[in-house]
Amino acid sequence: MHFFKRCTLNLLTMRKNILFLFLAFLGFGAVHAQQDAQYTHYMFNQMAFNPGYIGSHEMICGNILYRQQWMGFTETVNGTENKVAPQTMLLTLHSNVDLLHGGLGLVVYKDKLGYEDNIGVKFGYAFRRQMWGGNLGVGIMGGFLNKKIDFSQLNAIDANDPLLQGAQESDMVFDLSFGAYFIKPGVFSVGLSSNQLMQSTSEMGVGLGSPQLKRHYYLTGTYHYILPNNPQFEVRPSVLIKSDFASTQLDVDALVFYNSQFWGGLGYRMTDAVSVLLGAYPFANSGNDDLETLGIGYSYDVTTSAMGGSGRSSGSHEVFISYCNKIVVPKFPESYRNVRFL
């Protein structure tokens, strides 16, 4: 979803005499728009929006992702050119915990939108059960989101507006996520989840109203198809539908894997971008693929919206590194003492 759409809910609470640097977004999107960050590598990164994914690999897994959206996009404020292109940094960590009949997970992220910074930390648990030849996870995640806006950087029609005299304001809110994720390894996976269930209200900005988080819904699916005549090649189509019932975003992707080690493919984000994705599991054929997995991926988004046509953006870049390691409990040989010899 466009960056301007993601900012809308926060911007519309401001007084009408504030000209926010991204006022041009009004030509692109709906008034009530999505706030969650977007990811081109959503198929490798589902824990970011679905707590049911926690513990799905039966390994301890970590994922680091960085996204730079709309490279080169800047805004001039008071004669100074500022880099205001959206940036997202994400860290996820999760593992199965047999004693808990499921898994535990952690999500830490930083989403910068112009002069607004969002930093969140979430902890979650998913109950897992073997069924229908696969594994079902049902999870819940709770955490804190700290929102901060630098009002001194905003362009105002009235320079003496008292609402713009403060430098920065911030507030922290608590919210919940819920989701279910089913995977049949090597065949397909499907997930359904919702974030910001409590639709928490921020008290940031005296006189600016009360910005409220908007509930988001996600539906994902991935299918694995091995070419009959070329079994070393596997095609994995994926789909993501993201909605807040005011606006809806559709992502459709198709990746081709070679020897389960290298991949490449194309993606399309409705009314926003066409993506090229490349990646590899460098050590997939090293003989340790059942114990540990290292993955590296990169994508480039060619903007198809009016933002790309304006010439102010050279596209979006995203890179991630993931690592999974199987938890092996050491087994010690049993010993017995002969009662005849103390």
N, C-alpha and C positions, 0 to 999 in steps of 0.2 A: 504494500500500500504506500502511496506517495508520502514523502516526509511531511508535506503540508497538511495532508489529511490527518496524519498522526498527531500533529500539534493542535488541531482545531479546537478540541474540547477545552484546552487550557486557554487558548487565545480569546475565545468568545466571551469569557468572563470579565475581560478587561473593559474599561470605559471606552466609549465610542471615540473619544478624542485621542486615543493612543494609536499611533500608526506603527504596528509591529513590522519588523524588517521583512517578514514573509507574508505581507498582505496580499501579494500576488497569488497566493494559493486559492483565493476565492474563485478564481477562474477554473480550478481543476476539480474540486471535490465537494462532498456533502458537508453539511454543517456538523452533524454528529459523526465523528470518524474514529478510526481505530487508533489506539495509543501504543499497543505492544510493538516491540521491535520486530523487524522482518529478517529472515535468514534465507539465503539461496540454498544453503546446505541443510535445509530442514530435515531431510531424510536421514542425515547422520547426527541430528541434533535435537531429537524429539523430547528429550528430558527438559529442554528449556520451556516447553509449554504443556507437557503431559506428564504428571507425576506417576501415572500408571506404567511408564517406561522404566522406572527405577528397578534395578536388579534383573532386567530382562536378559542379560548376557551370562548370568551366573559367573561373573568375574568382577573384579574391581576395575572400573573404567573412569578415565579422566578425559576431558575434552576442553581445549582452549580455542576460542574463535575470535577473530577480529574482522570487523566490517567497516570499510570506508565507503560511504555512499556519496555519489555525485562529486567525484574528484574535481577540484578546481573551482567549486562554487564558493563565492565570496560575497560579502555585503559591506558597503562603505557607510560608516557611521562617524559623523563629525570629522570627515576628512581622512579617517583611518580605515584601511581595508582589513576586514576581519575574515578569518576562515570559519565559516559557519556550516559547512557540510556535515551531515549527520555521521556520527561515529558510534559503533557499538563494540563493546568488549564483553566476552562471556567466558565463564569458567563453570564447568559442571563436573561433579564427582559422585559416583554411585556404585553400590555393590550389593550383591545378594547376601543375606544374613540368615542362614538356615535356622538358627535358634528362634528367629522372629517370624519364620514362615513367609519371608518376603525379602525386602531390601530397604536400604537407607540411602538418601541422596542429599546433595548440597548444590545449590545454584547461586552464583555470585555474578552480577552483571553491572555494567555502566553504560548508559545510553545517553549520548549527548546530542541534543537537538537545538542547534543554534546557540542561544544563550540560556538554554535550560539543560540542567544535568539531572539525570535520574540514576540513583545507585540503589540496588536491591540485593537482599540476601534472603534466601528461602531454604528451609529444611523440609524434607518429606519422607514418607514411608509408603511402601506399596506392598499389599498382600498378594502373594503369587500362588497359583495353583495349576498343576498339570491337568489339561483337559482337551478333548477333541484332537488329540495328536499334537498339541502345541502347549503354549504356556500363556495363561491369562494373568494380568496384573491390574489391580485396582488400587489407586493411590490417592493420597491427599498431601498437600504441601502448604505450609504457612510461612509467612516471612514479612519483612519490613522493607518499605520503599521510602527512600529519602529524595524529595524533590527540591531543587534549588533553581531560582531564576535570578539573573543579574539584570535588574531593572534599569541600571544606569546605561546599559547599552541600547535601550530601545529608542527609536525615533518617535518624538512626540510633536504634535502640532503646537501644543502649548508647552514651552520649555519650563514654565513655572508650575506645571501640574504637580501638586503635592504627592501624588501617588508614585511619581518617578524620581523623587528626591533621594530615596534610599538606595544603597548600592546593591545589596543582595538580600533575598529572603528565602527561607527554606522551611520545610515541614516534613514530618515523618508519619507514615500511615502503615497500618497492618492489614493484610488481606490473605485470602485463601485461594487455592486451586484444587481441582478435583479432576481425575481422569481414569480411563481404562485403556489398556493396551494388550492386544492379543497378537502373538507371533507364532507361526509355524515355520521353524528354521528351514531356509532354503526353498520355501514355497510362497508365503505371503505374510503380510502383517497389516493390521488395521488399528487405528487409535481414535478415541473420542475424548475430548477434554474441554474444560472451561477454566479460564483465569479471571482473577479479580472478582471472585464470587460475591464478596461483601460490598463491592462498589463503594469503597471507603472514600470519605470526603476529606480533602486537605483544607487546612485553615490558613494556607499561605497567602499573603497579600491582603493587608487591611483595606477594605473598601473595594476589593476586586471580586467579591463573591466567594464561593467555595468550590474550587475545581474538584470534580468527582471522577474517580476511576470508572471506566466503562467495562462491563462484563463482556468477555470475548469467548467465542466458541471455535474449536478446531476439530476438523475431521481429516484424517490422513490415511493413506493406503499405499502399499508397495507390493508389487508382484514380481516373482523371480521366474524367468523363462529361459531355459537352456536350449540353444539351437540344436535340433536333432542331428543334423549332419555335421555340425561343428561344435561339439560339447565343450570346447575350451572357451567358447563365447557364451555369455549370459546377458540377457537384456532385462533391465529392472525399471519398468515404468513406475512413476510415483505421482501422487496427487495430494495437494493440500488445499482445503477450503477453510478460510478464516473469516469469521463474521461477528459483528456486534448487533446484527439485525437492523442496523442503520445503513451500513455499507458492507459489501462482501468482496473478498479477494480470492482469486483462484490461481494456484500454481500448478503447472503440469510439466513434468520432467521425464526424460528417458535416458538412462545411463547404460552403457555397454561395458561389461567387465571381460577382461581377458585373463584366463587362468586364475580367476578370483584374486588377481594381484593388481592389475592396472585398470583404470576406468576413465571414460570420457563420455560426454553427452551434452545435450541441449535442454534448455528449460524455457518456459514462457510464463510470465507473470502478467495476468490480465490488465490491460491498459497501462502497463508500467515498463516492462523490460523483457528483452530476450537474453538468455544467459548461456554462457559456455562454461562447462565444468570439467575439470581434470583432477586426477588423483591417483594414489597408489598405496598399497600395503607393501612397503619395501621388503619385509622379511617374511611374506606370506608362505613362501616355498622353502623356508630355511629348516623346516622340520619341527619348529616350535609353535606353529600356528594354533595348536590346541592349548597352549599355555600362555602365550602372549601375542598381542597384535598391536602394531604401530601403523597408524593411518595418517596420510597427509593429503589435503585437498585444497584446490584453488578454484575460484570462479570469477568471471568477469561479466558484468551486466551491461548490455547496450540499452540505454534508456530510450524507450519508444514514446514516452509521454511528451507533453509540451516542454518539460524541463530539458529534455535532450535536444529538442528542436530549437531552443533558445540559444544554443551554443555556449551556455555557461557551465555545462558539465561535460566531462570527458568519460563518464561511465562510473560504475561502482565496482570495487574490488572486495573480495572476501577470501580469507584463508583460515584453515583450521588444522589442528594437530590433535589426534586422539591416541590414547594408549590404554590397552586392557591387559591385565595380568590375572591369570587364574590363581585363586587362593588354594594352595595345596597344604593340607594339614599333615605334618610329618608323622610317620608311623614308626614307633620304636619297637624293636623286637621284644617279645615277652620273655621273661626269665622266671625261673622257678628255683626255690631253695629246697634242698634236700634236708628234711627234718633230722636226719641222722648226723648232719654236719652243721653246727651252729657257727 
